[in-house]
Amino acid sequence: MQIIGIDIGGSGIKGAPVDLDRGTLSAPRQRLRTPRPSKPAPVAEVIQSILRHFEWQGSVGCGFPGIVRNGVTLSAANVHKDWVGLDAQAFLTRITGCPTVVVNDADAAGLAEMTFGAGRGQRGVVLMITIGTGLGSALFVDGVLVPNTELGHMEFEGVDAEKRASDAARKREKLSWKKWAARFDRYLHRLELLFSPDLFILGGGASKEHEIFLPLLTVRTRVVPAQLLNDAGIIGAALAARQLLETGNFPPSEMRSAQE
């Protein structure tokens, strides 16, 4: 079964058809810049361009950088505030003409990793952190998602955590990997204190550099890179869409990884 996954980010929007039996992209992903301003209509136009590129007419899963409850976007991190309060699922379905599921982007990435990647078969508490323009989080307890944790927006050293410890912060402040890793390590220590996880999975765009910064981390919890790297959001969004097709509805609190 194939469904296209779309991952909306603060700097780019990427998508590709996903082979949901294998958990792999069926074609090279298409990436376009996130429009400025990133209001719903311009973002929808970019999504339509990606769908046209793949000549797609089927179902679509879409990861969104913010809180999503039953398809309604209740916050908007790194995109325009016009998304707040929008029934994004209905809006994108209408604009694209394709049945579209909208979920939190980090939750989508976590679902993919728990099903096909570094979290497969892992019991207990798993916390995935996506490192990119912001910091996303996905929390699982025995394979069951606790949706919309948004731990990149918890207070950390006096500000939103992502303003201090995201990859965008590293680039903005021109930090070396060593200096940034020390800051990110303090953030992980805070999460470790709050959640006592059994495993951290690190994903997002910065995860491809894990060999540089993972050895610098000092948390007691085991830390591993996402196996699906920056494709996790695309694959997880497609997984969410498949669940909608199979169940006829999409309650995020019922999302389970395939290991269940």
C-alpha positions in Angstrom: 0.0 0.0 0.0 1.2 3.5 -0.9 0.2 6.8 0.6 2.0 10.1 0.1 3.4 11.8 3.2 4.0 15.6 3.5 6.2 17.1 6.1 5.7 20.9 6.7 8.7 22.6 8.2 9.7 26.1 9.0 12.1 26.3 6.1 11.0 23.6 3.7 8.0 21.4 2.8 8.9 17.9 1.6 6.9 14.9 0.5 7.0 11.5 -1.3 4.9 8.4 -1.8 5.6 5.9 1.0 5.6 2.1 0.8 3.8 1.3 4.0 4.7 -2.4 3.9 8.5 -1.6 4.0 8.5 1.9 5.6 10.5 3.4 2.8 10.0 6.2 0.2 8.8 4.9 -3.1 10.4 7.7 -5.0 12.9 10.4 -4.3 11.4 13.1 -2.1 10.4 16.4 -3.4 11.4 19.5 -1.3 10.2 23.0 -1.8 10.9 26.1 0.3 8.2 27.1 2.8 6.5 30.2 1.5 6.9 33.6 3.3 4.5 34.4 4.8 3.6 30.8 5.5 -0.2 31.3 5.6 -2.5 28.4 4.9 -3.2 29.2 1.3 0.4 29.5 0.1 1.4 26.4 2.0 -1.5 24.5 0.4 -0.2 25.7 -3.0 3.2 24.2 -2.3 1.6 20.9 -1.2 -0.4 20.9 -4.4 2.8 21.3 -6.4 4.3 18.3 -4.6 1.2 16.2 -5.4 1.3 17.3 -9.0 4.9 16.3 -9.2 4.0 12.8 -8.3 0.7 12.9 -10.3 -1.0 12.0 -7.0 -4.7 11.5 -6.6 -4.9 9.3 -3.5 -4.8 9.8 0.3 -2.4 12.2 1.9 -0.8 12.4 5.4 0.5 15.7 6.5 2.8 16.5 9.4 2.3 20.0 10.8 4.6 22.0 13.2 2.2 22.6 16.0 -0.6 21.1 18.2 -3.1 19.2 16.1 -6.3 17.9 17.7 -8.8 16.0 15.4 -7.3 17.8 12.4 -7.6 21.3 13.9 -4.3 23.1 14.2 -4.3 24.8 17.7 -0.8 26.3 17.6 1.7 27.3 14.9 5.4 26.9 15.6 7.6 28.4 12.8 4.6 29.0 10.5 2.1 31.8 10.2 -0.4 32.3 13.1 -3.3 32.2 10.6 -3.1 28.4 11.1 -4.2 28.6 14.7 -7.8 27.4 15.1 -8.0 26.2 11.5 -9.6 22.9 10.6 -6.5 22.2 8.6 -7.6 18.6 7.7 -10.8 19.8 6.1 -9.0 22.8 4.5 -6.3 20.8 2.9 -8.7 18.1 1.8 -10.8 20.7 0.0 -7.8 22.5 -1.6 -6.0 19.4 -2.8 -9.1 17.3 -3.6 -7.4 14.4 -1.8 -8.5 12.9 1.6 -5.9 14.4 3.9 -4.9 13.6 7.5 -3.1 16.3 9.6 -1.0 15.4 12.6 1.8 16.9 14.7 5.0 16.6 12.7 7.1 15.2 15.6 4.4 12.7 16.5 4.4 11.6 12.9 8.2 11.1 12.9 8.0 9.3 16.2 5.3 6.9 14.9 7.6 6.1 12.0 10.6 5.4 14.2 8.5 3.2 16.6 7.1 1.2 13.6 10.0 0.9 11.3 13.1 2.4 13.0 15.1 2.9 16.1 12.1 2.4 18.5 10.8 -0.8 17.0 10.0 -3.3 19.7 11.0 -0.9 22.5 8.8 -1.0 25.6 8.7 1.5 28.4 9.0 5.3 27.9 10.5 6.4 24.6 11.1 10.1 23.8 11.9 11.2 20.3 13.3 14.7 19.8 13.4 16.2 16.3 16.2 18.8 15.8 15.7 21.3 13.1 14.2 24.8 12.7 12.6 24.0 16.1 12.6 21.2 18.5 9.8 18.6 18.2 8.9 15.8 20.6 7.0 12.6 20.5 6.4 10.6 23.7 5.5 6.9 23.7 4.6 4.7 26.6 4.7 1.0 25.7 4.3 1.9 22.0 1.3 4.2 22.6 1.7 7.8 21.6 1.0 10.6 24.1 0.1 13.3 21.4 1.1 16.9 21.1 3.7 17.1 23.9 5.5 20.0 22.2 8.5 19.9 24.6 10.5 22.2 22.3 8.3 25.0 23.9 9.0 24.2 27.5 10.9 26.8 29.4 14.6 26.2 29.2 17.2 28.7 30.5 14.6 31.4 30.5 13.2 31.0 27.0 11.5 28.4 24.7 13.9 25.4 24.5 14.0 25.6 20.7 15.3 29.2 20.8 18.4 27.8 22.7 18.9 24.3 21.6 17.5 23.8 18.1 19.7 23.5 15.0 18.4 26.9 13.9 19.8 28.3 17.1 23.1 26.7 16.5 23.3 28.2 13.0 22.0 31.6 14.1 24.5 31.9 16.9 27.3 30.3 14.9 28.0 27.8 17.6 30.5 25.0 17.1 29.0 21.5 17.3 30.8 21.1 20.7 29.3 24.3 22.2 25.8 23.5 20.8 26.0 19.9 22.1 26.7 21.1 25.6 23.6 23.2 25.4 21.5 20.4 23.9 22.8 18.0 26.5 21.5 20.3 29.3 18.1 20.2 27.6 18.2 16.4 27.5 19.1 16.3 31.2 16.0 18.4 31.9 13.8 15.9 29.9 15.5 13.0 31.6 14.6 14.5 35.0 10.9 15.0 34.0 10.2 11.8 32.2 12.8 9.2 33.2 12.8 7.7 29.6 14.2 4.4 28.7 15.3 5.7 25.3 16.0 9.0 23.5 15.7 8.9 19.7 17.1 12.0 17.9 15.8 12.9 14.5 15.2 15.9 12.3 17.7 17.5 9.9 20.5 17.7 12.4 20.4 13.9 13.0 22.5 13.3 10.0 25.4 14.8 12.0 24.9 12.5 14.9 28.4 11.0 14.7 29.7 14.5 15.6 27.5 15.3 18.7 26.2 12.1 20.1 29.5 11.2 21.8 29.5 14.6 23.5 26.2 13.9 25.4 26.3 12.9 29.0 22.7 11.8 29.9 22.3 8.4 31.5 19.5 7.4 29.2 20.5 5.6 26.1 20.5 8.0 23.1 20.3 6.7 19.5 19.9 8.5 16.1 16.7 8.0 14.2 17.2 5.3 11.6 14.9 6.9 9.1 16.7 10.2 9.6 14.9 13.2 8.0 12.4 10.9 6.1 10.7 9.9 9.4 8.2 12.8 9.2 7.1 11.8 5.7 6.8 8.1 6.5 4.9 8.8 9.8 2.5 11.2 8.1 1.6 8.4 5.6 1.2 5.9 8.5 -1.3 8.3 10.1 -3.3 8.5 6.9 -3.4 4.8 6.5 -4.9 4.5 10.0 -7.6 6.9 9.0 -8.4 4.7 6.0 -8.5 1.6 8.1 -10.6 3.0 11.0 -12.7 5.7 9.3 -11.6 8.2 12.0 -8.4 9.6 13.4 -8.2 9.9 17.2 -4.5 10.8 17.9 -4.6 9.3 21.4 -5.3 5.9 19.9 -2.2 5.9 17.6 -0.1 2.8 18.1 3.0 1.7 16.5 2.9 -1.5 14.3 4.6 -3.4 17.1 1.2 -3.4 18.9 
